[in-house]
Every structure is written in structure tokens, then in C-alpha cells.
Amino acid sequence: MEQLNGIHKSLVFIDEGNRFVAQQEFARAIQGTDNYYVIVTRESISNLPYSVTEIYGIRSAGKYSLQEPVYHHMYRIYGDYNSVDLNETVNLLVEDSNSGYEFFSKASSKDVECISAQGAGNIFGILQAKSSKANTVIIADGAAFGAYMEKEYQVMLRNKGIQLYLPESFEWLILSSGVLRDKEIEDILENPSDYIDCETYISWDRYFTHLLTSRTADTYMRYSKSTLNPAFLHGKIREQILNALPEAMRVVFALDASI
């Protein structure tokens, strides 16, 4: 691991034979560096935040024994999730306990139970203990949910009444709704990798939090991650955020209701 100290502005490949990738020391070592890392492993790495969409499998074609060319094809492991009937009784299980949870709990219909998991690491346990027959929609930050995805996916395979909604983050959802009417933000959302400095932000959700906080600092929509500004729960702002959800998700929320 000491070799990492001398590597800068590089694409670093780490093979699965290096068991240190699961250690906290490794997580501390790569945070704040200016490299990108491709880690080959069969295990989840709980010490690092990484996106669900950046987890890949590798398919190979060819015969090693005959010395024929072997071709590798990378594919995203997670992408298609259950499609439950959201017109039936639905519970919401929200990853965080702060602004995101506050928004979804107050914006959802009165007959929808909204629960905070108090952190992504608790979602699996809550699902395991789940006794309600209602469908459950899990809302979590996709940009940092990769380490937990395998367990949740296995639960989903056994229970078709569970659906995932994984935006990059709640802050990303607000930004993508267009409530700020900022052309530069639209450009950033179109190509985030052109703007996000990996040396400063180890995950995209942290960048989007910074972007939303800084762009609303001197406005009536001033955003705080810990406590939701009531402005986001009223009128057109609320409706725009909800309309940024996938169409199938919108039936969970009373768009015409006043709060």
C-alpha cells in the first residue's frame, strides 16, 4: 500500500489478490488523492462510498487451453429492479434521517408510512425484520450505495414487493428538478465527471451537496443537509422536485395537496 503514496493523477488498477482493499487503512489512504481506482474483487468494500452504477462484472470468451484469444466484456451488474404496483399500499424506507427523509415523509400521501433507516447500513436489517405486507420502496443515495447493493438485491430477488429508487442523492434530485434555473447546473448534471474533482470529493453525492448548498446560500431556498428548509415543501418548488421523480413513483405523493 505504500506504493500508492507515489502515484498521482493516474488510473490505478488493483487486483483481487490484494486483500488490503477491505481495510480501513486503505480507505484512508485513497481519500483525498487525485487518482481514479479500478478495484477487481468479489467482495463488497464497505469502507468506501461507491456508486451502484459503477459495479461491473466481466464476461470472458475464448479457450485458454487452446491458446485462442480471450475477449473480456464488462457489464453493469445492477440495473433492472423490481416493478411493484405503487397504487397498492406502499411504505417508503428512506436511507437518511435528515433533509431527504423530511422531504419524502412530508410530501408523501397521508396513507403512506415513511420510515428512516438511519443510514444505508441499516436497510438490510429492517427488510429482514419487515412483517408488513405492504410494498416497500427503498430510497437511497445511489452514488454511495454500492457496498450495500448485493445484500439488498438478494432480498429483492426473494421479495417482489420491494422496489429501489436510487438517485445520485437527494441533493442531485433537487438540482435536476430545475428549481434553481441555472444553466451551469444543467451542464454539470449532463457531464458531472468534467466538473467533480476526485481529490476533493470521494463520491459524487458529496459534490452535489456542496453544489446545492453553495448555490442557494444567499437565497430563500438556502439548503441545509441536517434540516430541510420549508421552502422545498411548498408550491411549485415541491411540485418540481416531485416531478423529477420517475413517473411510476409519483403516485406515492399527493401532488395536488397543500402542506
Salt bridges, closest charged atoms under 4 A:
GLU16 OE1 - ARG42 NE 3.19
ASP34 OD1 - HIS8 ND1 3.75
GLU54 OE2 - ARG76 NH2 3.78
GLU102 OE2 - LYS106 NZ 3.34
GLU171 OE2 - LYS225 NZ 3.00
ASP182 OD2 - ARG215 NH1 2.82
GLU184 OE1 - ARG215 NH2 2.90
ASP187 OD1 - LYS183 NZ 2.75
